[in-house]
Amino acid sequence: MSASEPTGAQPAPARPRAAGAAATIRAGRQQACRPYPRFLLEAGQWRGLVVALRDDPTLELLGLWAEAGLVHAAFHQPNEGLLLASVAVAERHYPALSPVRPGAIRFERMVHDLWGHVAEGGTDARPWLDHGRWAASAPMSARPPAVTTPPPQPEFLGAEGEGVHQIQVGPVHAGVIEPAHFRFHVQGETVVRLEARLGYLHKGTLALMLGKSPRLAARFAARLSGDSTVAHSWAFATAAEQALGVVVPPRAVLLRAIAAELERLHNHLNDWGAVCGDASFVWPQARCGVLREGVLRAAALAFGHRLMMDLVVPGGVARDLAPGGTAAIRAALAAVAQELPGLQRVYESHASLQDRVVTTGTLAPALAAAFAAGGFVGRASGRGFDCRKLPGYAPYNTMAFTVPVQVAGDVDARLQVRMAELHQSLALVESLLARLAPGPLKLDLPQAGGEGVGLVESFRGEALHWMQLDDGGLIRAVFLRDPSWLQWPLLEAAIEGNIVADFPLCNKSFNCSYSGVDL
Amino acid sequence: MLWPRLAKALFSRPVTDAPPAVPDVVVEALVQRLEAAGQARLGRSLAIRQVDCGSCNGCELEISALGNVVYDLERFGLKFVASPRHADVLLVTGPLTRNMRQALERTWACTPEPKWLVAVGDCATDGGVFKGSYAIEGGIGEALPVDLVIPGCPPTPTQLLEGLLALLEAQASG
């Protein structure tokens, strides 16, 4: 895709004037949202935004969600930060963004299924989270209509050609893994098309959070995706703190970051080993299992829970580092540091393993950019976005670390990025521990209204949380966006042309969250 | 090189933990239920099929950890199998979402008798924090008869191992 400058009017006689997309958003009425502004656009302005987005590929769509009567979208302006835009829903309809931002497709399907708002001109109107099994459809709308018909058969996108046949997998899989249905169209051994159908894990998380205080609702954010419980809890807490103008004590900030880096370490170790295991090369997986177990036990000793669930709460952290915690963390990480170089050498020196991972599951950089893929999926395909760096947040904005980027986009590149990130995290934890000084852990939150956004880098990519509090300090509207929203569609692209037997390898190298997007 | 590392591992102490003690009360209760049901003895081995019915994946992380060399599940005769048709036990997590109910029921129907159903985690017990949601049934027991509950959010691998060993002991003495 070609990058065009976001400034200046381009001649476009047959359609509205194409201003820069960011400028189009800023022309709306600014709402009180912190730290990133939200602009309420008239329907005409929103249509202008669709045109501007088509002409201006630099403004990245990070998320789209809704509440009764409104649809919200979050955009990222490279090097500038986030920009939020909203439009009122008119007679259940709003102009779709999916024709100009393919990442919007699944959000639009989700918004329809939860709130009943229809994306006018959208490129895919099939249901997503709603499998026809709830008592009422559009359960988050003002008056959800009762469902009286049996669940419909799902529709899948087709593929035609000589010898093309289908393989249906799931929702119950062969391994210990979350449920989803994968519909493969294959020709011989080659995957022609993959389509994932998710939604099996939909728990109604967003609806459960409404009317609760941020402190009470934090346990839902902590259980959006268990493997990123720290990052999601942190993003959620940040949104609440921003809404209320609360500044967290320094010790709590450092403890949050220590927990977040331990989480990155245990997940990277797990997946790095598991990808090798999926290529039937089990030694690295066995060693990574031991190292990861060491990290989890250190986390349990230091923070009282192996996955560090419910540690990060709005206002600070729930628990202090236990006595002996620092030593346990240092010992576990020393073991990891000692073994990583050997693991990498074994990985690189075995042709049977390299043969499986190099040039397998390649994600083209143009696609990663078009979908604004975050995390190691984006960074292995040339998109070097890491929200710890830019826009940046405490304590990372005062720390030295690099963001590894590769361009090959294959399974190998994703593993290389994760190995490099393991080294970065080891160093980060060490300097975070060294900075710890005694101090308070938590502040009480005022019972007041406000609106805030939290952006925190999970091991998968940026977790983006938004919330609006009413005057009593209770949640009026909320959205928790896992990074997997923008990575799942790319897995479908990356597997194309690969053999079916490499799907587990490709899937694990992405490791998208199922629960995180099923809400 | 890999070979020197493998050779070294042969002569070093194993990293595998000692097995946890099995609570007598749990075994006793399970033995009685097994006898009451008059089910055939399967021998000291259980094949397990895991089914996620709405978990946040925290339970799956800890269940997966059972397979690492530190917990080494297979030394107890416990192993995860790829199909419910090969399984003695369904290990089920999550508050049972409405979208997963039918898949779970079909998986259970595919599992040959005699079979056990173990609900893992607070969500599987009664819906956990998701209690009251429009999208869930509120625990695995809402759809199928549960033989054993292993609570926790998520239960640790050691707690999971205790529960599964109790099941194994009950089966061996049944």
Interface residues (C-beta under 8 A of the other chain):
Chain A: H131 R133 W134 A135 A136 P139 P171 V172 A174 G175 V176 I177 E178 P179 G199 Y200 L201 H202 K203 G204 T205 A207 L208 R219 F220 R223 L224 S225 G226 D227 T229 N270 W283 A286 G289 V290 R292 E293 L296 A300 R306 L307 M309 G342 R345 V346 S349 H350 S513 Y514 S515
Chain B: M1 L2 R5 L6 V15 Q50 V51 D52 C53 G54 S55 C56 N57 G58 C59 E60 L61 E62 I63 S64 A65 G67 N68 V69 V70 F80 A82 S83 P84 G94 P95 T97 R98 N99 M100 R101 Q102 A103 L104 T107 V129 F130 G132 S133 Y134 A135 I136 C153 P154 T156
